[in-house]
Amino acid sequence: MIFLRLILNDLRRFLKDWQAALWLVALPLVFTYIFGSAMRAGGPQATWIPVIDLDHTDLSGLFVEQLRQEGYWIEMKGPESQNDLKNKWPYGVVIPAGFGDSILQGKPVEATLVKGGTSPDRLLEVQSCLLHAVVRFTEGLVLADVSHHPWNSARKDALEKALKRPQLLTLSLRSDHSLRPPPTGFYQSLPGMLVMFVIQMVVIYGASNLVHDRNEGQLRRLLASPLPAFEVYAGKALSRVFLGLLQAGMLLGCGALLFRLPLGEHPLFLGPVVLALALFAGALSILVGLICQTEKQVVLAGIFVTMVLAALGGCWWPIEIVPDLFKTIAEATPSYWAMHGLQSVLYFGKAGHVLVLECPALLAFTALAGGLAVLLSRLQANR
């Protein structure tokens, strides 16, 4: 009974603080919106390709139509834009004058791709689009038998029909949750802010209360009671765990309502990850409270530890974009495993996988922090 009263008393002290609501939900949601909006993918991006048509015939127009495929934005430019092609644009396609006449006469003709200062990846996309257009257009010319024949409406209709002919070999694209690109937008920011603020809030408020109780003599009186010392610290740690669970649950709920973020195909598996994260934060708060001597030290230590864990663990940006060295370092942080677990359920649609990897990793960090706290509490008691 005393054990439960200890937990409820610590929770009551926290909830009486009106500023707690700011740190509990409001501030994490503001940061979630800022980071999520900044990293939002915004849908598939089209590759811009400027085209200068110096021929202006039916054949050149039909060739340009073959460039208009999914994922590419073709912008027609006039002859006066050739200076921009040389000086400003990263690349561009030029259809030469006499393009149509050369085809009708059976002569080879080239559409020129002018390269500027673009990246190799983007240039490869443009080359791929141009190559596909050339292949489709050449196939249509062969099927319609255009060369060495007069150009008229019947020949044009035959070429258009040939160009619209369905391909015999097609590629079927299927998506899988496990093959998705790195999460962006709110899929990245909500788990990141949840992990960062749960650790920060639990550590700062939990450790500050512990330091306050020790400096005011309340902790000494609790330790002098019939309640074993281990249960005293365990009760205080569990009150922090409940606080972390409350905050995480409210953030996930607000994320689903305010940001329209689905909670994955198996949302119940978010529970074990959140519980493991809250257990770690509770154990860490006791450790920080035993190390620090003043509440000011707690605040500084809590902010510093949280910022380091958030930066290394991928709470601010996708961990996939950092160098391999930092990915290796990230795996040695609890924030990485908490982020990995939340995103596995929210974004990649996984379920029981978190029970055998992310949750055990977080519990290992919890055991480490709890073990250090027990050792330090015994050292301080012997003094």
C-alpha positions as CSV (number, residue, x, y, z in Angstrom):
1,M,0.0,0.0,0.0
2,I,2.8,2.4,0.9
3,F,4.5,1.5,-2.4
4,L,1.4,2.5,-4.4
5,R,1.0,5.7,-2.4
6,L,4.6,6.6,-3.2
7,I,3.9,6.2,-7.0
8,L,0.6,8.2,-6.9
9,N,2.2,11.0,-4.8
10,D,4.9,11.6,-7.3
11,L,2.4,11.6,-10.2
12,R,0.2,14.0,-8.3
13,R,3.1,16.4,-7.8
14,F,3.9,16.4,-11.5
15,L,0.3,17.0,-12.6
16,K,-0.1,20.0,-10.3
17,D,2.5,21.8,-12.4
18,W,0.7,23.7,-15.1
19,Q,3.9,24.0,-17.1
20,A,4.0,20.2,-17.3
21,A,1.2,20.2,-19.9
22,L,3.5,22.4,-22.1
23,W,6.3,19.9,-22.0
24,L,4.1,16.9,-22.0
25,V,2.1,17.5,-25.2
26,A,2.1,21.0,-26.6
27,L,5.8,21.5,-27.2
28,P,6.4,18.1,-28.7
29,L,3.5,18.6,-31.1
30,V,4.8,22.0,-32.2
31,F,8.2,20.5,-33.0
32,T,6.6,17.5,-34.7
33,Y,4.7,19.8,-37.0
34,I,7.8,21.9,-37.8
35,F,10.1,19.0,-38.4
36,G,7.4,17.0,-40.3
37,S,6.5,19.9,-42.6
38,A,10.2,20.6,-43.3
39,M,10.9,17.0,-44.2
40,R,7.6,16.2,-46.0
41,A,8.2,14.5,-49.3
42,G,5.3,16.1,-51.0
43,G,4.6,13.3,-53.4
44,P,6.6,12.0,-56.4
45,Q,8.8,14.7,-57.9
46,A,8.9,15.0,-61.7
47,T,12.2,15.4,-63.6
48,W,12.1,18.7,-65.5
49,I,13.3,18.5,-69.1
50,P,13.4,21.7,-71.2
51,V,13.0,20.9,-74.9
52,I,13.8,23.3,-77.8
53,D,12.1,22.3,-81.0
54,L,13.8,23.9,-84.0
55,D,11.8,21.8,-86.5
56,H,8.2,22.5,-85.6
57,T,6.8,19.7,-87.8
58,D,4.3,16.9,-87.1
59,L,7.1,14.4,-86.7
60,S,9.0,16.5,-84.2
61,G,5.8,17.1,-82.2
62,L,5.0,13.4,-82.1
63,F,8.6,12.7,-80.9
64,V,8.1,15.2,-78.1
65,E,5.0,13.4,-77.1
66,Q,7.0,10.3,-76.5
67,L,9.1,12.2,-73.9
68,R,5.9,12.9,-71.9
69,Q,5.9,9.9,-69.7
70,E,5.2,9.4,-66.0
71,G,7.8,11.1,-63.8
72,Y,8.9,13.7,-66.3
73,W,7.8,17.2,-66.9
74,I,8.5,18.4,-70.4
75,E,8.6,22.2,-70.9
76,M,8.7,23.5,-74.5
77,K,11.0,26.4,-75.1
78,G,11.5,28.7,-78.1
79,P,14.6,29.1,-80.2
80,E,15.5,32.2,-78.3
81,S,16.1,30.1,-75.2
82,Q,19.3,28.5,-76.6
83,N,21.4,31.0,-74.7
84,D,19.7,29.9,-71.5
85,L,20.5,26.3,-72.4
86,K,24.2,27.2,-72.6
87,N,24.4,29.5,-69.6
88,K,21.7,28.7,-67.1
89,W,20.0,25.3,-67.5
90,P,21.5,22.1,-66.1
91,Y,20.6,20.3,-69.3
92,G,18.3,20.4,-72.3
93,V,17.1,18.6,-75.4
94,V,17.3,20.2,-78.8
95,I,15.4,18.8,-81.8
96,P,17.3,20.1,-84.9
97,A,15.8,21.8,-87.9
98,G,15.2,19.3,-90.7
99,F,14.3,16.6,-88.2
100,G,11.1,15.6,-90.0
101,D,12.5,15.8,-93.5
102,S,15.5,13.6,-92.6
103,I,13.2,10.9,-91.3
104,L,11.0,11.0,-94.4
105,Q,14.1,10.6,-96.5
106,G,15.4,7.7,-94.5
107,K,18.4,9.7,-93.3
108,P,19.8,9.4,-89.7
109,V,19.0,12.3,-87.5
110,E,20.1,13.2,-83.9
111,A,18.2,14.9,-81.1
112,T,20.9,16.6,-79.0
113,L,21.1,16.3,-75.2
114,V,23.1,19.3,-73.9
115,K,24.7,18.7,-70.6
116,G,25.3,21.5,-68.1
117,G,26.4,21.4,-64.4
118,T,23.8,18.9,-63.2
119,S,24.4,15.9,-61.0
120,P,25.1,12.5,-62.6
121,D,21.9,11.0,-61.2
122,R,19.7,13.6,-62.7
123,L,21.5,13.5,-66.0
124,L,21.0,9.7,-66.0
125,E,17.2,10.2,-65.5
126,V,17.1,12.6,-68.5
127,Q,19.1,10.2,-70.7
128,S,16.8,7.3,-69.7
129,C,13.7,9.3,-70.7
130,L,15.3,10.3,-74.0
131,L,16.4,6.8,-74.8
132,H,13.0,5.3,-74.2
133,A,11.4,8.0,-76.4
134,V,13.9,7.2,-79.2
135,V,13.1,3.5,-79.0
136,R,9.3,4.0,-79.0
137,F,9.5,6.5,-81.8
138,T,11.7,4.4,-84.0
139,E,9.5,1.4,-83.5
140,G,6.5,3.5,-84.5
141,L,8.3,4.7,-87.6
142,V,9.1,1.1,-88.7
143,L,5.5,-0.1,-88.1
144,A,3.9,2.8,-89.9
145,D,6.5,2.6,-92.8
146,V,7.1,6.3,-92.8
147,S,10.4,6.6,-94.6
148,H,10.5,7.1,-98.4
149,H,6.8,7.9,-98.5
150,P,5.0,11.2,-98.8
151,W,3.8,12.7,-95.6
152,N,0.0,13.1,-95.4
153,S,-2.9,12.7,-92.9
154,A,-3.2,8.9,-93.5
155,R,0.5,8.4,-92.8
156,K,0.2,10.6,-89.7
157,D,-2.7,8.6,-88.4
158,A,-0.8,5.3,-89.0
159,L,2.2,6.6,-87.1
160,E,0.0,7.8,-84.2
161,K,-1.7,4.4,-84.1
162,A,1.6,2.7,-84.1
163,L,2.9,4.9,-81.2
164,K,-0.2,4.1,-79.2
165,R,0.2,0.3,-79.7
166,P,0.5,-1.4,-76.3
167,Q,3.9,-2.9,-75.5
168,L,4.1,-6.7,-75.6
169,L,6.5,-6.7,-72.6
170,T,5.5,-4.6,-69.6
171,L,6.9,-4.2,-66.0
172,S,4.5,-4.7,-63.1
173,L,5.4,-2.6,-60.0
174,R,4.4,-3.8,-56.6
175,S,5.2,-2.2,-53.3
176,D,6.1,-3.8,-50.0
177,H,6.2,-2.2,-46.5
178,S,9.7,-3.5,-45.9
179,L,11.0,-2.0,-49.2
180,R,9.8,1.5,-48.6
181,P,12.2,4.4,-48.8
182,P,13.4,6.0,-45.5
183,P,10.4,7.6,-43.7
184,T,9.9,11.3,-44.1
185,G,7.4,14.0,-42.9
186,F,5.4,13.1,-39.9
187,Y,6.5,9.4,-40.1
188,Q,9.9,10.7,-39.1
189,S,9.1,13.7,-36.9
190,L,6.4,12.1,-34.7
191,P,8.5,9.1,-33.5
192,G,11.5,11.4,-33.2
193,M,9.9,14.0,-31.0
194,L,8.1,11.3,-29.0
195,V,11.4,9.6,-28.2
196,M,13.3,12.9,-27.5
197,F,10.6,14.5,-25.3
198,V,9.7,11.4,-23.4
199,I,13.3,10.9,-22.4
200,Q,13.8,14.6,-21.7
201,M,10.6,15.2,-19.7
202,V,11.0,12.0,-17.6
203,V,14.6,12.6,-16.9
204,I,14.3,16.3,-16.0
205,Y,11.1,16.2,-14.0
206,G,11.9,12.8,-12.4
207,A,15.5,13.6,-11.5
208,S,14.6,17.1,-10.2
209,N,12.0,15.7,-7.9
210,L,14.5,13.1,-6.6
211,V,17.1,15.8,-6.0
212,H,14.5,18.0,-4.3
213,D,13.4,15.2,-2.0
214,R,16.9,14.4,-1.1
215,N,17.8,18.1,-0.3
216,E,14.6,18.6,1.7
217,G,15.1,15.4,3.7
218,Q,12.0,13.6,2.4
219,L,14.1,10.9,0.8
220,R,15.9,10.3,4.0
221,R,12.6,9.9,5.9
222,L,11.4,7.4,3.2
223,L,14.6,5.4,3.5
224,A,14.2,5.3,7.3
225,S,10.7,3.9,7.0
226,P,9.9,0.1,7.0
227,L,9.8,0.2,3.3
228,P,13.1,-1.3,1.8
229,A,15.3,1.2,0.0
230,F,15.0,-0.8,-3.3
231,E,11.2,-0.4,-3.2
232,V,11.6,3.4,-2.5
233,Y,13.7,3.9,-5.6
234,A,11.6,1.4,-7.6
235,G,8.4,3.3,-6.7
236,K,9.9,6.6,-7.9
237,A,11.1,4.9,-11.1
238,L,7.7,3.5,-11.8
239,S,6.0,6.8,-11.3
240,R,8.3,8.1,-14.1
241,V,7.5,5.1,-16.2
242,F,3.7,5.9,-15.9
243,L,4.4,9.5,-16.8
244,G,6.3,8.4,-19.9
245,L,3.5,6.1,-21.0
246,L,1.0,8.9,-20.5
247,Q,3.0,11.3,-22.6
248,A,3.7,8.8,-25.4
249,G,0.0,7.7,-25.6
250,M,-1.1,11.3,-25.8
251,L,1.4,12.1,-28.6
252,L,0.4,9.1,-30.6
253,G,-3.2,9.9,-30.3
254,C,-2.7,13.6,-31.2
255,G,-0.5,12.5,-34.1
256,A,-3.3,10.3,-35.5
257,L,-6.0,13.0,-35.0
258,L,-4.1,16.2,-35.9
259,F,-1.6,15.0,-38.5
260,R,-3.7,12.2,-40.0
261,L,-0.9,9.8,-39.3
262,P,-1.9,6.1,-39.5
263,L,-0.7,4.0,-36.6
264,G,0.4,1.1,-38.8
265,E,-1.3,-2.2,-39.6
266,H,-0.5,-3.5,-36.1
267,P,-0.8,-0.5,-33.7
268,L,-1.0,-2.8,-30.6
269,F,2.7,-3.5,-31.1
270,L,3.5,0.1,-30.4
271,G,2.7,-0.7,-26.7
272,P,5.8,-2.8,-26.0
273,V,8.1,-0.3,-27.7
274,V,6.6,2.6,-25.7
275,L,6.8,0.6,-22.5
276,A,10.4,-0.3,-23.0
277,L,11.2,3.3,-23.8
278,A,9.4,4.5,-20.7
279,L,11.2,1.9,-18.5
280,F,14.6,3.2,-19.8
281,A,13.6,6.8,-19.2
282,G,12.5,6.0,-15.7
283,A,15.7,4.2,-14.9
284,L,17.8,7.0,-16.4
285,S,15.9,9.6,-14.4
286,I,16.9,7.9,-11.1
287,L,20.5,7.6,-12.2
288,V,20.7,11.3,-13.2
289,G,19.0,12.2,-9.9
290,L,21.5,10.3,-7.9
291,I,24.5,11.9,-9.8
292,C,23.3,15.5,-9.7
293,Q,23.4,17.6,-6.6
294,T,21.2,20.5,-7.6
295,E,18.1,20.9,-9.8
296,K,20.0,23.2,-12.1
297,Q,22.5,20.4,-12.7
298,V,19.6,18.1,-13.5
299,V,18.2,20.4,-16.1
300,L,21.6,20.9,-17.8
301,A,22.4,17.2,-17.7
302,G,18.9,16.3,-19.0
303,I,19.0,18.6,-21.9
304,F,22.6,17.6,-22.8
305,V,21.9,13.9,-22.6
306,T,18.6,14.2,-24.6
307,M,20.1,16.3,-27.3
308,V,23.0,13.9,-27.8
309,L,20.7,10.8,-27.9
310,A,18.3,12.6,-30.2
311,A,21.0,13.6,-32.7
312,L,22.8,10.3,-32.7
313,G,19.7,8.1,-32.6
314,G,18.0,9.7,-35.7
315,C,15.3,11.7,-34.0
316,W,15.9,14.8,-36.0
317,W,16.7,13.3,-39.4
318,P,16.4,9.8,-41.1
319,I,19.3,7.7,-39.8
320,E,19.6,6.3,-43.4
321,I,21.2,9.6,-44.7
322,V,24.1,9.7,-42.2
323,P,27.6,8.2,-42.9
324,D,28.2,4.5,-42.0
325,L,30.3,5.5,-39.0
326,F,27.4,7.4,-37.4
327,K,25.1,4.6,-38.2
328,T,27.3,2.3,-36.2
329,I,27.5,4.8,-33.3
330,A,23.7,5.2,-33.4
331,E,23.2,1.5,-32.7
332,A,24.9,2.0,-29.3
333,T,22.2,4.4,-28.3
334,P,18.7,3.6,-26.9
335,S,17.1,6.4,-28.9
336,Y,18.1,4.6,-32.1
337,W,16.3,1.4,-31.0
338,A,13.2,3.3,-29.8
339,M,13.0,5.1,-33.2
340,H,13.6,1.9,-35.1
341,G,10.9,0.1,-33.2
342,L,8.3,2.9,-33.6
343,Q,9.0,3.3,-37.3
344,S,8.9,-0.5,-37.8
345,V,5.3,-0.5,-36.6
346,L,4.1,2.9,-37.9
347,Y,5.7,3.0,-41.3
348,F,7.1,-0.4,-42.3
349,G,4.0,-2.4,-41.1
350,K,5.9,-4.9,-38.9
351,A,4.6,-6.5,-35.8
352,G,6.2,-9.2,-33.7
353,H,9.6,-8.2,-35.1
354,V,9.9,-5.5,-32.4
355,L,9.6,-8.1,-29.6
356,V,12.7,-9.9,-30.6
357,L,15.0,-7.0,-31.5
358,E,14.1,-3.4,-30.5
359,C,12.4,-4.1,-27.2
360,P,15.2,-6.4,-25.9
361,A,17.7,-3.8,-26.9
362,L,15.8,-1.1,-24.9
363,L,15.5,-3.4,-22.0
364,A,19.2,-4.0,-22.0
365,F,19.8,-0.2,-21.8
366,T,17.2,-0.1,-19.0
367,A,19.1,-2.8,-17.1
368,L,22.4,-0.9,-17.6
369,A,20.9,2.4,-16.3
370,G,19.1,0.6,-13.4
371,G,22.1,-1.4,-12.4
372,L,24.3,1.8,-12.3
373,A,21.6,3.5,-10.2
374,V,21.4,0.6,-7.7
375,L,25.2,0.6,-7.4
376,L,25.4,4.4,-6.9
377,S,22.5,4.4,-4.4
378,R,24.4,1.8,-2.3
379,L,27.6,3.8,-2.5
380,Q,25.8,6.9,-1.3
381,A,24.0,4.9,1.5
382,N,27.4,3.7,2.8
383,R,28.6,7.2,3.1
